[in-house]
Amino acid sequence: MTPPSISIVGTGYVGLCTAVVFASKGYKVITSEQDHEKAASINEGIPPFFEPGLEDLLQRVLKENNLRCVLTSEEAILNTDVTFITVGTPNKPDGSIDLQYIERSAQEIGEALKKKETYHLLAVKSTVVPGTTENIVKATIEKYSGKRCGINFGLCVNPEFLREGNALHDTLHPDRIIIGEHDKKSGDFFEAIYNSFYRAEMPSIIRTTLPAAELIKYANNIFLATKISFINQVANICEKIPGADVTVIAKAIGLDKRIGPLFLNAGLGYGGSCLPKDVKAIINFSKSLGYNPIIFNAVEEVNKAQPIITIELCKTILKNLPGKQIAILGLAFKPNTDDMREAISIRIINNLLNEGAKIVAYDPAAMDNAREVFGNDIQYANSAIQCLKNADCCILTTEWEEFKKLTPEDFIQHMKNPTIIDGRRIYDPKQFSQKLKFKAIGLGTLT
Ligand SMILES: NC(=O)c1ccc[n+]([C@@H]2O[C@H](COP(=O)([O-])OP(=O)(O)OC[C@H]3O[C@@H](n4cnc5c(N)ncnc54)[C@H](O)[C@@H]3O)[C@@H](O)[C@H]2O)c1
């Protein structure tokens, strides 16, 4: 098939990564972004966030004239054949999904389609609760365009599974593609686009209904969150058993093919732009159906409590926190990103500040975002070593490669009171505990 031209409404994390990957394969891509500063930065070749490899690829596709970012959905839609909707879907204060960006983008798309004669295919990539695409996206577009879904335009749900920090790789090599389709023509067209994109490397494809595709994304994320909360509970039990180490237990159970090794790293809990919000949204959605999702509730409860356990440990080690200097290594919610949305570091730092501790923090990528979160409430270091200087305790919150290279001597030489709480299990307990005070999530200390 002739490659269709592609538009993307909402040029945030998912939108921009999807756009540059399509553009890198020669597709003509127009993205729309309501935030003028973001749009200008993208057109200058500067991604508004850090993602490995993204800046180089963005600059390449701009030079090849395969990508541009515009300010209105109308301009993007009228000049393309296929549109992905990738606007944000945050939570409302009660935890339910906030669909304001979805509603507004659907209205804009409807108004644009009113002016278009030819068939247009739309795909919702944003994570939305079941029923949203049928009841809100389709209904709004039909209302504002005066056109019929399945006849004048096609509609699919195509959930996104990319991981921040690996976004380009994941977009080029997904485990599978899910297509929820309103009608067969929409699904066939969308499958053909992916067939011509991936060719011989076409991943498994699952075609289903719109609400099933919407639920697949939540089921996927809640399962990952469940694995994390599960292993964190095992870790908390290990800490009460001298000689037990959660990393050994995780390795052992991970070798069972029915369980698998991934997402079994015990730590301070999950954060980020997806898991916390999606768990909240699906709990709220289940309750709106009159169903109490006991497992999902527990997953969230464990995750809320996990950082508090570390604060209590810190208090026990330092006796009292007022005036004590704590070094925080890692601010991003995970390595290889500068994203601090729902990062566990925020909860740890705010709790320590409330207890009267002084905070010095360092992250290889997230310092600018951290300044927006904490302002002058904490001090910012220029390096890991500077962060450790004169500290009474260090809490390792993000497992950046750079931090894995630190040796016991680095902590001993620079800290006032060489003490580590390894919140992500990156250090060897034998090596570290011989030389300094060492505590770690899920490590039952031998007395
Ligand atoms: N970030 C991830 O790793 C990830 C992974 C999988 C799925 N998702 C889902 O993808 C969706 C997008 O997530 P994100 O992290 O990219 O969000 P984001 O907040 O980074 O980006 C959304 C962008 O859309 C723009 N926008 C909103 N309304 C618009 C409109 N009407 N026209 C033009 N631009 C508009 C915003 O200004 C923003 O730049 C969410 O539903 C999220 O749950 C995210």
The ligand as an ORCA input file, in Angstrom:
! r2SCAN-3c Opt
* xyz 0 1
  N       4.264      8.107     29.118
  C       4.213      6.811     28.931
  O       5.179      6.105     29.170
  C       2.953      6.148     28.413
  C       3.022      4.803     28.007
  C       1.869      4.191     27.529
  C       0.670      4.909     27.460
  N       0.635      6.203     27.877
  C      -0.648      6.926     27.755
  O      -0.553      7.792     26.622
  C      -1.272      9.002     26.874
  C      -0.335     10.189     26.718
  O       0.652     10.089     27.719
  P       1.936     11.051     27.717
  O       2.815     10.596     28.811
  O       2.478     11.155     26.339
  O       1.217     12.436     28.113
  P       1.833     13.899     28.102
  O       1.102     14.654     29.136
  O       3.327     13.825     28.113
  O       1.425     14.453     26.641
  C       0.133     14.815     26.256
  C       0.285     16.040     25.340
  O      -0.950     16.310     24.712
  C      -1.080     17.726     24.570
  N      -2.498     18.007     24.312
  C      -3.562     17.852     25.138
  N      -4.698     18.162     24.487
  C      -4.358     18.528     23.224
  C      -5.077     18.937     22.079
  N      -6.420     19.034     22.101
  N      -4.388     19.234     20.950
  C      -3.046     19.149     20.909
  N      -2.300     18.752     21.970
  C      -2.952     18.433     23.108
  C      -0.529     18.249     25.897
  O      -0.166     19.598     25.824
  C       0.672     17.307     26.089
  O       1.848     17.836     25.498
  C      -1.881      8.862     28.265
  O      -3.183      8.357     28.176
  C      -0.961      7.829     28.927
  O      -1.619      7.116     29.940
  C       1.746      6.846     28.333
*
